[in-house]
């Protein structure tokens, strides 16, 4: 996690990850990504890592609201949680990832 390690270690992790992605995608090891986007694991960035990426022209992907889809709950509980967080914020980008069966079951009601 970027906030728990030194800036130099975080920079090395970022560079190693980007080089690995580029090698997998294009067989070229470079820290200049062909798709200049990054999402920090657990959204754990620091001002210095954000400045580094901004200087490189890399957009950091984030979310305003977490759906907490990794937690066990019923589809109704998940929908209520997402809507309550959205209403409290008034707007935002909602991240749904690592979806479980309860998330899939909740999706038909979500747009309503």
Backbone as CSV, one residue per row, in Angstrom:
resi,resn,N_x,N_y,N_z,CA_x,CA_y,CA_z,C_x,C_y,C_z
1,UNK,0.839,-1.173,0.000,0.000,0.000,0.000,0.891,1.245,0.000
2,UNK,0.588,2.156,-0.891,1.445,3.313,-1.117,1.664,4.155,0.135
3,UNK,0.662,4.269,0.981,0.817,5.116,2.163,1.615,4.434,3.267
4,UNK,1.903,3.147,3.125,2.617,2.399,4.160,4.075,2.140,3.801
5,UNK,4.497,2.538,2.600,5.860,2.298,2.157,6.493,3.620,1.737
6,UNK,7.812,3.621,1.540,8.493,4.842,1.122,8.059,5.235,-0.284
7,UNK,8.242,6.503,-0.600,7.916,6.980,-1.940,8.725,6.223,-2.991
8,UNK,10.014,5.997,-2.715,10.857,5.283,-3.676,10.339,3.868,-3.931
9,UNK,9.922,3.168,-2.878,9.376,1.823,-3.031,8.060,1.874,-3.808
10,UNK,7.204,2.843,-3.507,5.938,2.997,-4.236,6.209,3.257,-5.712
11,UNK,7.179,4.133,-6.004,7.537,4.441,-7.394,8.033,3.179,-8.100
12,UNK,8.878,2.399,-7.425,9.366,1.141,-8.006,8.200,0.192,-8.292
13,UNK,7.250,0.087,-7.370,6.084,-0.782,-7.565,5.250,-0.329,-8.763
14,UNK,5.039,0.977,-8.860,4.271,1.529,-9.984,4.977,1.214,-11.300
15,UNK,6.291,1.496,-11.357,7.054,1.260,-12.579,7.083,-0.219,-12.955
16,UNK,7.280,-1.088,-11.966,7.317,-2.527,-12.237,5.963,-3.012,-12.763
17,UNK,4.872,-2.528,-12.178,3.536,-2.916,-12.632,3.247,-2.445,-14.040
18,UNK,3.612,-1.192,-14.334,3.382,-0.673,-15.686,4.223,-1.421,-16.706
19,UNK,5.480,-1.710,-16.380,6.340,-2.449,-17.298,5.783,-3.847,-17.547
20,UNK,5.283,-4.491,-16.507,4.710,-5.837,-16.668,3.461,-5.795,-17.535
21,UNK,2.604,-4.786,-17.327,1.407,-4.652,-18.159,1.776,-4.452,-19.623
22,UNK,2.732,-3.571,-19.876,3.136,-3.298,-21.263,3.782,-4.521,-21.905
23,UNK,4.543,-5.283,-21.112,5.152,-6.511,-21.643,4.062,-7.510,-22.021
24,UNK,3.055,-7.642,-21.161,1.965,-8.580,-21.443,1.139,-8.136,-22.650
25,UNK,0.926,-6.841,-22.774,0.084,-6.333,-23.852,0.807,-6.181,-25.183
26,UNK,2.063,-5.711,-25.128,2.747,-5.314,-26.361,4.157,-5.886,-26.508
27,UNK,4.563,-6.749,-25.594,5.907,-7.350,-25.617,7.007,-6.289,-25.563
28,UNK,6.733,-5.182,-24.870,7.705,-4.098,-24.687,7.706,-3.729,-23.209
29,UNK,8.869,-3.704,-22.593,8.969,-3.317,-21.184,9.248,-1.820,-21.098
30,UNK,8.238,-1.068,-20.703,8.368,0.381,-20.588,7.499,0.872,-19.441
31,UNK,7.915,1.994,-18.829,7.090,2.579,-17.767,6.189,3.683,-18.312
32,UNK,6.195,3.851,-19.644,5.290,4.792,-20.306,4.126,3.976,-20.857
33,UNK,3.030,3.898,-20.136,1.939,3.008,-20.546,1.236,3.467,-21.815
34,UNK,0.845,2.488,-22.615,0.100,2.792,-23.837,-1.304,3.280,-23.507
35,UNK,-1.826,2.883,-22.384,-3.102,3.380,-21.871,-2.798,4.034,-20.532
36,UNK,-2.747,5.362,-20.496,-2.244,6.059,-19.314,-3.262,6.194,-18.172
37,UNK,-3.638,5.056,-17.606,-4.551,5.026,-16.468,-3.964,4.118,-15.404
38,UNK,-4.241,4.435,-14.158,-3.791,3.601,-13.052,-4.831,3.658,-11.943
39,UNK,-5.061,2.519,-11.312,-5.879,2.490,-10.100,-5.013,1.899,-9.008
40,UNK,-4.849,2.662,-7.937,-4.088,2.165,-6.805,-4.859,1.055,-6.110
41,UNK,-4.148,0.030,-5.723,-4.758,-1.040,-4.934,-5.374,-0.413,-3.686
42,UNK,-6.590,-0.757,-3.419,-7.334,-0.205,-2.276,-7.439,1.323,-2.320
43,UNK,-7.232,1.920,-3.492,-7.287,3.380,-3.662,-6.301,4.089,-2.750
44,UNK,-5.219,3.422,-2.405,-4.257,3.932,-1.432,-3.130,4.679,-2.129
45,UNK,-3.335,5.961,-2.369,-2.318,6.804,-2.982,-1.785,7.786,-1.939
46,UNK,-0.765,8.523,-2.332,-0.246,9.610,-1.496,-0.127,10.847,-2.375
47,UNK,-0.011,12.023,-1.790,0.181,13.217,-2.617,1.401,13.100,-3.537
48,UNK,2.486,12.491,-3.048,3.691,12.369,-3.876,3.480,11.402,-5.045
49,UNK,2.792,10.297,-4.814,2.565,9.370,-5.928,1.590,9.970,-6.937
50,UNK,0.601,10.702,-6.452,-0.326,11.375,-7.374,0.398,12.436,-8.197
51,UNK,1.299,13.192,-7.576,2.088,14.190,-8.305,2.964,13.531,-9.365
52,UNK,3.594,12.411,-9.002,4.435,11.676,-9.947,3.638,11.276,-11.184
53,UNK,2.482,10.694,-10.959,1.663,10.229,-12.078,1.113,11.391,-12.892
54,UNK,0.727,12.465,-12.234,0.256,13.642,-12.974,1.376,14.183,-13.864
55,UNK,2.587,14.232,-13.338,3.732,14.703,-14.120,3.968,13.821,-15.345
56,UNK,3.686,12.526,-15.226,3.856,11.588,-16.341,2.646,11.563,-17.273
57,UNK,1.592,12.300,-16.942,0.397,12.325,-17.781,-0.470,11.092,-17.622
58,UNK,-0.412,10.476,-16.447,-1.177,9.262,-16.177,-2.348,9.606,-15.270
59,UNK,-3.533,9.247,-15.690,-4.750,9.527,-14.941,-4.950,8.441,-13.886
60,UNK,-5.264,8.858,-12.675,-5.533,7.909,-11.592,-7.031,7.690,-11.514
61,UNK,-7.422,6.443,-11.609,-8.819,6.037,-11.571,-9.224,5.838,-10.120
62,UNK,-10.328,6.413,-9.744,-10.805,6.263,-8.376,-12.302,6.069,-8.342
63,UNK,-12.843,6.175,-7.167,-14.285,6.055,-6.982,-14.698,6.970,-5.842
64,UNK,-15.875,7.516,-5.943,-16.417,8.342,-4.876,-17.096,7.497,-3.812
65,UNK,-17.692,6.403,-4.244,-18.475,5.556,-3.344,-18.092,4.096,-3.535
66,UNK,-17.864,3.410,-2.466,-17.606,1.980,-2.541,-18.911,1.253,-2.305
67,UNK,-19.102,0.192,-3.045,-20.298,-0.625,-2.863,-20.073,-1.734,-1.843
68,UNK,-18.830,-1.930,-1.413,-18.490,-2.968,-0.427,-18.972,-4.341,-0.866
69,UNK,-18.840,-4.623,-2.160,-19.351,-5.876,-2.712,-18.624,-7.102,-2.172
70,UNK,-17.485,-6.920,-1.555,-16.726,-8.039,-0.989,-17.320,-8.527,0.325
71,UNK,-18.199,-7.739,0.922,-18.838,-8.129,2.176,-20.082,-8.966,1.882
72,UNK,-20.314,-9.970,2.716,-21.507,-10.802,2.548,-22.741,-10.035,3.012
73,UNK,-23.738,-9.985,2.153,-25.005,-9.322,2.472,-26.044,-9.781,1.468
74,UNK,-27.281,-9.488,1.746,-28.337,-9.828,0.797,-28.355,-8.781,-0.317
75,UNK,-28.973,-9.097,-1.453,-29.097,-8.096,-2.515,-29.787,-6.821,-2.018
76,UNK,-30.810,-6.976,-1.194,-31.514,-5.809,-0.659,-30.640,-4.963,0.243
77,UNK,-29.823,-5.607,1.061,-28.909,-4.868,1.939,-27.867,-4.109,1.116
78,UNK,-27.376,-4.747,0.071,-26.382,-4.086,-0.770,-26.984,-2.875,-1.475
79,UNK,-28.168,-3.028,-2.027,-28.831,-1.905,-2.691,-29.059,-0.762,-1.712
80,UNK,-29.533,-1.072,-0.516,-29.778,-0.042,0.492,-28.477,0.675,0.857
81,UNK,-27.380,-0.075,0.995,-26.089,0.512,1.322,-25.613,1.453,0.220
82,UNK,-25.690,0.995,-1.033,-25.242,1.824,-2.149,-26.075,3.099,-2.250
83,UNK,-27.387,2.968,-2.178,-28.270,4.128,-2.302,-28.063,5.098,-1.134
84,UNK,-27.869,4.587,0.069,-27.653,5.484,1.216,-26.336,6.241,1.065
85,UNK,-25.310,5.578,0.580,-24.029,6.270,0.361,-24.151,7.304,-0.747
86,UNK,-24.860,6.942,-1.804,-25.050,7.880,-2.908,-25.854,9.096,-2.447
87,UNK,-26.935,8.857,-1.715,-27.768,9.963,-1.237,-27.004,10.862,-0.269
88,UNK,-26.152,10.283,0.553,-25.363,11.084,1.495,-24.380,11.988,0.751
89,UNK,-23.830,11.476,-0.334,-22.860,12.244,-1.123,-23.556,13.190,-2.097
90,UNK,-24.711,12.781,-2.612,-25.455,13.602,-3.557,-25.103,13.352,-5.012
91,UNK,-24.001,12.700,-5.242,-23.553,12.381,-6.595,-22.321,11.503,-6.455
92,UNK,-21.850,10.970,-7.558,-20.588,10.253,-7.487,-20.474,9.084,-8.425
93,UNK,-19.279,8.590,-8.502,-18.929,7.413,-9.279,-18.938,6.237,-8.324
94,UNK,-19.715,5.214,-8.633,-19.853,4.046,-7.770,-19.048,2.901,-8.366
95,UNK,-18.177,2.311,-7.568,-17.365,1.202,-8.022,-17.978,-0.117,-7.595
96,UNK,-18.260,-0.960,-8.565,-18.713,-2.326,-8.319,-17.655,-3.249,-8.918
97,UNK,-16.907,-3.928,-8.072,-15.934,-4.891,-8.574,-15.881,-6.079,-7.623
98,UNK,-15.184,-7.118,-8.038,-15.141,-8.361,-7.257,-16.552,-8.805,-6.896
99,UNK,-17.442,-8.674,-7.858,-18.866,-8.908,-7.609,-19.140,-10.352,-7.188
100,UNK,-20.016,-10.475,-6.267,-20.479,-11.771,-5.768,-21.903,-11.995,-6.289
101,UNK,-22.463,-13.143,-5.957,-23.813,-13.483,-6.420,-24.832,-12.460,-5.940
102,UNK,-24.666,-11.942,-4.717,-25.646,-10.972,-4.215,-25.595,-9.671,-5.009
103,UNK,-24.417,-9.322,-5.546,-24.319,-8.119,-6.378,-25.050,-8.341,-7.702
104,UNK,-24.836,-9.494,-8.299,-25.521,-9.810,-9.554,-27.035,-9.814,-9.355
105,UNK,-27.486,-10.346,-8.227,-28.924,-10.400,-7.945,-29.486,-8.996,-7.688
106,UNK,-28.656,-8.089,-7.205,-29.093,-6.727,-6.899,-29.179,-5.868,-8.153
107,UNK,-28.423,-6.186,-9.194,-28.285,-5.317,-10.354,-29.599,-4.941,-11.054
108,UNK,-30.576,-5.811,-11.235,-31.804,-5.374,-11.892,-32.506,-4.218,-11.162
109,UNK,-32.395,-4.183,-9.834,-33.045,-3.116,-9.065,-32.190,-1.861,-8.986
110,UNK,-30.917,-1.977,-9.232,-29.998,-0.845,-9.061,-30.332,0.382,-9.903
111,UNK,-30.587,0.257,-11.202,-30.871,1.457,-11.996,-32.150,2.176,-11.581
112,UNK,-33.075,1.459,-10.997,-34.338,2.080,-10.599,-34.124,2.981,-9.423
